[in-house]
Amino acid sequence: MSNLIGFSEEINNLFIKYKNKNLHNSILIFGPQGIGKRHFIDNFIYRIFKHKLSNDKLEHHVNLYKNDTHPNIRILKKLTDPKTKKLKNNIIVDQVRGIKKFIKETSPIKNIEKIIIIDSADDLNNNASNSILKTLEEPTDNTIIFLISHQISSLLPTIRSRCIK
């Protein structure tokens, strides 16, 4: 993982809360597109791996994450339409249902939390927004949900109120 520039205080504060088991399960990272919100999350996840894993397992987990194949991490984003080969306009409710199923499943790697990244929450359609709201209202242990937003005002006020910012 490459170094994070400009947000060291924020990531340190978040990681201290994580280590003290005082981290809210829903975290909203927002700001203009292109400032490094996803990079911030990537670095936070790397810190979790480094904190929880031995050095011989660290590289393996980082590679799984980089290849979107880590069993404890799901990334919710717009899908590609198989017919047109273009990105769909929104994240749909069926994708959120898949996340809910993932949360209920037994974690394959016991000592690492389940992590969900919604990139970007601005892309949730109305049904998907309402569905994810129920997940945010009923947090589960050992699950961290990151919501990325480029335009925080586009999110439902109830979603904004359920997350730390």
N, C-alpha and C positions, 0 to 999 in steps of 0.2 A: 504494500500500500504506500502511496506517495504521501508526503507530508501535507498537513493542513496548514494553510497560511491565513492568518487573520482571525481565527475563531478559537484560539487556544484557551482563553478564559472560559468561554461557553462550554467547550467540550470537557474541560477539566471539572467544572462545576457539575455537569451532567454525570460524569463518571464517578465523582465522589458520591453523589446521590445513589448511583447504581451500586457501588461497593458497600454503602451503608444500608442497602436494601430499603431505600427511601425514594426510589424513582417511580414516578407515576407510570402507569402502563401505556398511556396514549400521549404521544408527543407530536406536536404540530411544528414543523420546520417551515417557515415561510419567508418570502422575500422575492425580489425580482428574478426572473429566469436567468440562469447562467452564473449565479454568484457562488455556487458550490454546495447547495443543500444536500444533494445526494453524496457528494464527496465527504461532507461532514458526517453523514450516517455511516458511510463506509469506514471511516476512521474510528468512529465509536464502536462499530462491530469488531474491528480489528483489536481494539483495546479489550473488549470482552474476551475475545479468543485468547489474547496474550495473558490476561488475568486468570482464565479458567483452564487453559491447556498447557501441557508440557511442551517444551521447545520442539521435540520430535514430532508432535502432532499439529503444531501451529501451522506450518506450511501447507499441510494436507487440507486443513479446514479453510484456510485462506483461498486455496485453489478451488475448492468446492464452491465457495461463495462467489468467487470471480466468474465461475462458469455457470452460475445460477442453478447449481445442483446440490447445494447444502440441504440436508434433510430437515433442518430446524428453521430454515429461512424461506419465506415466500415473498415474491415481489408481484404486486398487483399493478398492472399497467395496461394500456390499450393494446389489444391484440391485432394481429394482421388478418385481414379478410382473406380466406383461402382462394376466393374466386378472383378478386381484383388485385391481390398482393399489396394492397394499401392498408395503412393503419385505419382501424375503425374510429369513429368519432368519439366514442365514450367507453368507459369501463362499465360493464353491465352487471346486473344483479346476480346472474349465474356465477360470475367470477367471485363475487363477494360470498356467495353460498359455499364455494370451494374453500375459501379462507375460513369460514365458520367450521367446516368439516375438519380442516387442518388443525384448528385450535383444539377441537375435541379429541383428536387422536392422541395416543400415547406418544410421547416424544422419543424419537429414535436415539438421541444423544441426551442422556439424563442430566448432565451437569451444565448444559447450555440452554438458555431460555429459547422459546420459540419467538422468532422475530418476523414481523410482517412490515413490509415497506409498501406504502401506497404512493406510486409515482406517476402521476400527480393526482391528489385528491380533487383537484379542479375538474378532472375528467370523469368523475363519477356521475352517471346519469341520476335522475331523481329517485328511481327505485333502488339503485345501488347505494345512494347516499342514505336513504332511510334504513336500508338493511345494515350498513356498516354502523349506523347510529346505535342499533340494538347491541352490537358487539362492544361498542365503546361504553355503553351504559352498564353492561354486566361484565366487568373485567375479570379475567381469569389469572390465577397465579402463574408465574413463569412464562408470561407472554408480554412482549413489548411491541406496540404498534406505532410505527412512524408514518405520519401523513406529511407529504410534501405539497406545498401550495405556492403557486406563483402569484395568486391573487386571492388573498385570504377572504375578501368580501364575497367571493363566489361560493364559499362553503355555507352550508346551513348553519345558522347561529347555534343550534343545538350541538352540532359537531364541534364547533369552535369552543363551546363552553365545557365540553367533556375532555378536552386536551390541555396539557400545559404547552405553553408557547415559548 
